[in-house]
Amino acid sequence: MGAEQLIIPFFIATVAAASFYFKFLSLSGTVSAFVTGLFIWSGFGIKGLILLGIFFVTSSLLSKYKQKRKENLGEVHEKGSARDWAQVAANGGTAAIAGLMNILFPDPVWMLAFSISLASANSDTWASELGVLSKSDPISIRGFKKVPRGTSGAISRFGTLAAAAGSLLIAFAANLLFNLDLDWTVAIFVLGLAGSFVDTLLGAFLQAGYQCVECGLHTEKTMHCSKKTAQLTGHERVNNDAVNFLSGFAAANMGMIIYIVLS
């Protein structure tokens, strides 16, 4: 067994443990992040880990950025800023699957799917974490009316620019790491941004939305004010984690279809 086979898993475990210490990840999120990192390293090597690291570090730091201004969102969002296993799987699950598939059936298409899935996750995360800091309320694509910041299925100009920046960062990094052609770099950027838009659509029409029966707050939580909330929209089993996974998975598959058609 080579030194890399010992050092890299230890490094992944150390980063995951540090993320738990700094409350970027919950305990279950730490275990999930370790497994995800192993799959990606096994499938795409150190370059894959670097791309994953760019997503994880920037999204984690943004979740802590101006946290006091985001405190009220804790009443709206189902979960806090420390990501659990479902949130890690939602954002990194498709990337981990691509890594596993590249081990079993090596093909450049898996690297493309991997990069697009991270571009989509980064795009959505940047839009969520920075969009809520917009000075104006976003507009729901369901009713085209202004809704409180942090509401799923809503867009703002600032949030859209943040989404584009998040996808562009991953596309640019993938270009440098994997020596991609400009066409595929642009494809990663466009499809990553498209994944964020798919996330918004699913959030507006499929994700479950609730209202507190006590205080009337619109929330993603099934319990509020110590009482069960009333479901208003969407499907009960479709939460934000499901929406995040489906949007990234859809974006990655769009890229794979384009690759197969053009190959």
C-alpha positions as CSV (number, residue, x, y, z in Angstrom):
1,M,0.0,0.0,0.0
2,G,1.5,3.4,-1.1
3,A,1.9,6.4,1.2
4,E,-0.9,8.2,-0.7
5,Q,-3.4,5.4,0.2
6,L,-2.7,6.1,3.9
7,I,-2.2,9.9,3.9
8,I,-5.3,10.9,1.8
9,P,-7.9,9.0,3.9
10,F,-6.3,10.4,7.0
11,F,-6.4,13.9,5.5
12,I,-10.1,13.5,4.6
13,A,-10.9,12.3,8.1
14,T,-9.0,15.2,9.6
15,V,-10.9,17.8,7.5
16,A,-14.2,16.1,8.3
17,A,-13.3,16.1,12.1
18,A,-12.3,19.8,11.9
19,S,-15.6,20.7,10.2
20,F,-17.4,19.0,13.0
21,Y,-15.3,20.9,15.6
22,F,-16.1,24.3,13.9
23,K,-19.8,23.3,13.6
24,F,-19.8,23.2,9.8
25,L,-21.0,19.6,10.1
26,S,-23.1,17.6,12.5
27,L,-21.8,14.2,13.6
28,S,-23.8,12.4,10.9
29,G,-22.7,15.0,8.4
30,T,-19.1,14.3,9.3
31,V,-19.4,10.6,8.6
32,S,-21.2,11.3,5.4
33,A,-18.6,13.8,4.3
34,F,-15.8,11.3,5.0
35,V,-17.5,8.7,2.8
36,T,-18.2,11.2,0.1
37,G,-14.6,12.3,0.1
38,L,-13.3,8.8,-0.2
39,F,-15.5,8.0,-3.2
40,I,-14.5,11.2,-4.9
41,W,-10.8,10.7,-4.3
42,S,-11.0,7.1,-5.4
43,G,-12.8,8.2,-8.6
44,F,-11.0,11.4,-9.5
45,G,-7.9,11.6,-7.4
46,I,-6.5,14.6,-5.6
47,K,-7.9,16.9,-8.3
48,G,-11.4,15.8,-7.5
49,L,-10.8,16.4,-3.8
50,I,-9.6,19.9,-4.5
51,L,-12.8,20.7,-6.5
52,L,-14.9,19.3,-3.7
53,G,-12.9,21.3,-1.2
54,I,-13.5,24.5,-3.1
55,F,-17.3,23.9,-2.9
56,F,-17.2,22.8,0.7
57,V,-15.0,25.6,2.0
58,T,-16.7,28.4,0.2
59,S,-20.2,27.2,1.0
60,S,-19.3,26.6,4.7
61,L,-17.8,30.0,5.1
62,L,-20.8,31.7,3.4
63,S,-23.1,29.9,5.8
64,K,-21.3,31.6,8.6
65,Y,-21.1,35.0,6.8
66,K,-23.2,37.6,8.5
67,Q,-24.8,34.9,10.6
68,K,-26.5,37.3,12.9
69,R,-28.5,38.8,10.0
70,K,-29.6,35.2,9.1
71,E,-30.7,34.2,12.6
72,N,-34.4,34.8,11.8
73,L,-34.2,32.3,9.0
74,G,-33.8,29.6,11.6
75,E,-37.6,29.9,12.1
76,V,-38.2,29.4,8.3
77,H,-35.6,26.8,7.3
78,E,-36.0,23.2,8.4
79,K,-32.3,22.9,9.5
80,G,-29.5,25.1,10.8
81,S,-26.1,25.9,9.3
82,A,-24.4,22.7,10.6
83,R,-25.0,20.2,7.8
84,D,-26.2,16.7,8.7
85,W,-25.8,13.5,6.6
86,A,-28.9,14.3,4.4
87,Q,-27.6,17.7,3.5
88,V,-24.2,16.4,2.7
89,A,-25.8,13.6,0.5
90,A,-28.1,16.2,-1.1
91,N,-25.2,18.4,-2.2
92,G,-22.4,15.8,-2.7
93,G,-24.4,12.6,-3.4
94,T,-24.3,12.9,-7.1
95,A,-20.6,13.8,-7.1
96,A,-19.9,10.7,-4.9
97,I,-22.0,8.5,-7.3
98,A,-20.0,9.8,-10.2
99,G,-16.8,9.0,-8.4
100,L,-17.9,5.4,-7.8
101,M,-19.1,5.0,-11.4
102,N,-15.7,6.2,-12.6
103,I,-14.0,3.5,-10.6
104,L,-16.3,0.8,-12.0
105,F,-16.7,2.1,-15.5
106,P,-13.9,4.7,-16.3
107,D,-15.1,7.3,-18.8
108,P,-14.7,11.1,-19.1
109,V,-18.4,11.5,-18.8
110,W,-18.3,10.9,-15.1
111,M,-15.8,13.8,-14.6
112,L,-18.3,16.0,-16.4
113,A,-21.2,14.8,-14.3
114,F,-19.1,15.3,-11.1
115,S,-18.1,18.9,-12.0
116,I,-21.7,19.9,-13.0
117,S,-23.2,18.5,-9.9
118,L,-20.8,20.5,-7.8
119,A,-21.4,23.6,-9.9
120,S,-25.1,23.2,-9.3
121,A,-24.6,22.7,-5.6
122,N,-22.3,25.7,-5.3
123,S,-24.7,27.8,-7.4
124,D,-27.6,27.0,-5.2
125,T,-25.7,27.5,-2.0
126,W,-24.3,30.8,-3.0
127,A,-27.8,32.0,-4.1
128,S,-29.2,30.9,-0.8
129,E,-26.5,32.2,1.5
130,L,-26.0,35.5,-0.3
131,G,-29.5,36.0,-1.7
132,V,-31.0,36.4,1.8
133,L,-28.8,39.4,2.3
134,S,-30.4,41.2,-0.6
135,K,-31.9,44.6,0.4
136,S,-35.2,43.7,-1.5
137,D,-37.5,40.8,-0.9
138,P,-37.4,38.0,-3.6
139,I,-40.3,37.2,-5.9
140,S,-41.9,33.7,-5.8
141,I,-42.0,32.0,-9.2
142,R,-45.2,30.3,-8.0
143,G,-47.3,33.4,-7.6
144,F,-45.0,36.1,-8.8
145,K,-45.4,38.0,-5.6
146,K,-42.8,39.3,-3.1
147,V,-42.2,36.8,-0.3
148,P,-39.9,36.9,2.8
149,R,-36.2,36.4,2.2
150,G,-35.2,32.7,2.6
151,T,-38.4,31.4,1.1
152,S,-37.9,28.4,-1.2
153,G,-38.9,28.8,-4.8
154,A,-38.2,32.5,-4.9
155,I,-35.6,34.5,-6.9
156,S,-34.0,37.9,-6.6
157,R,-31.5,39.8,-8.8
158,F,-28.8,39.6,-6.2
159,G,-29.4,35.9,-5.6
160,T,-29.3,35.1,-9.3
161,L,-25.9,36.9,-9.6
162,A,-24.6,35.0,-6.6
163,A,-25.8,31.7,-8.3
164,A,-24.0,32.6,-11.5
165,A,-20.8,33.4,-9.5
166,G,-21.0,30.1,-7.6
167,S,-21.3,28.1,-10.8
168,L,-18.6,30.0,-12.5
169,L,-16.1,29.4,-9.7
170,I,-16.5,25.6,-10.0
171,A,-16.4,25.7,-13.8
172,F,-13.2,27.8,-13.8
173,A,-11.6,25.5,-11.2
174,A,-12.6,22.4,-13.1
175,N,-11.1,23.9,-16.2
176,L,-7.7,24.4,-14.4
177,L,-7.8,21.0,-12.6
178,F,-8.9,18.8,-15.5
179,N,-7.5,20.8,-18.4
180,L,-11.0,21.1,-20.1
181,D,-11.8,22.6,-23.4
182,L,-13.6,26.0,-23.3
183,D,-16.8,24.5,-24.6
184,W,-17.1,22.0,-21.7
185,T,-16.1,24.7,-19.2
186,V,-18.9,26.8,-20.5
187,A,-21.2,23.8,-20.3
188,I,-20.4,23.2,-16.7
189,F,-21.1,26.8,-15.9
190,V,-24.4,26.9,-17.8
191,L,-25.7,23.6,-16.5
192,G,-24.6,24.3,-13.0
193,L,-26.6,27.5,-13.1
194,A,-29.5,25.6,-14.7
195,G,-29.4,23.2,-11.8
196,S,-29.9,26.2,-9.4
197,F,-33.0,27.2,-11.5
198,V,-34.3,23.6,-11.4
199,D,-33.9,23.8,-7.6
200,T,-36.0,27.0,-7.5
201,L,-38.7,25.4,-9.6
202,L,-38.9,22.3,-7.4
203,G,-38.8,24.4,-4.3
204,A,-41.8,26.4,-5.6
205,F,-44.0,23.6,-6.8
206,L,-42.9,20.3,-5.2
207,Q,-41.2,21.1,-1.8
208,A,-43.5,20.9,1.2
209,G,-44.4,24.3,2.7
210,Y,-46.1,24.7,6.1
211,Q,-47.7,27.3,8.3
212,C,-47.6,27.5,12.1
213,V,-51.1,27.1,13.5
214,E,-50.1,29.2,16.5
215,C,-48.3,32.3,15.1
216,G,-49.1,32.0,11.4
217,L,-45.4,31.9,10.3
218,H,-44.7,30.2,6.8
219,T,-42.0,27.7,7.4
220,E,-40.3,24.5,6.2
221,K,-40.6,23.0,9.6
222,T,-43.2,20.3,10.5
223,M,-43.3,21.6,14.1
224,H,-43.4,25.2,15.3
225,C,-44.4,26.8,18.6
226,S,-44.4,23.3,20.0
227,K,-47.3,22.4,17.6
228,K,-47.6,20.5,14.4
229,T,-47.7,22.9,11.4
230,A,-50.3,22.7,8.7
231,Q,-49.1,21.8,5.2
232,L,-50.0,24.4,2.6
233,T,-48.1,23.5,-0.5
234,G,-46.0,20.7,-2.2
235,H,-45.6,17.1,-1.2
236,E,-45.0,16.0,2.3
237,R,-41.9,13.8,1.5
238,V,-40.2,16.4,-0.6
239,N,-38.1,18.6,1.7
240,N,-35.2,20.9,0.8
241,D,-32.6,18.1,0.9
242,A,-34.6,16.1,-1.7
243,V,-34.9,19.2,-3.9
244,N,-31.1,19.9,-3.7
245,F,-30.3,16.3,-4.6
246,L,-32.8,16.1,-7.5
247,S,-31.7,19.5,-9.0
248,G,-28.0,18.5,-9.0
249,F,-28.7,15.0,-10.3
250,A,-30.9,16.5,-13.1
251,A,-28.1,19.0,-14.1
252,A,-25.5,16.2,-14.1
253,N,-27.7,14.0,-16.3
254,M,-28.3,16.8,-18.7
255,G,-24.6,17.2,-19.1
256,M,-24.1,13.4,-19.6
257,I,-26.8,13.4,-22.3
258,I,-25.2,16.3,-24.2
259,Y,-21.8,14.5,-23.9
260,I,-23.1,11.2,-25.2
261,V,-25.0,12.9,-28.1
262,L,-21.9,14.9,-29.2
263,S,-19.4,12.1,-28.7
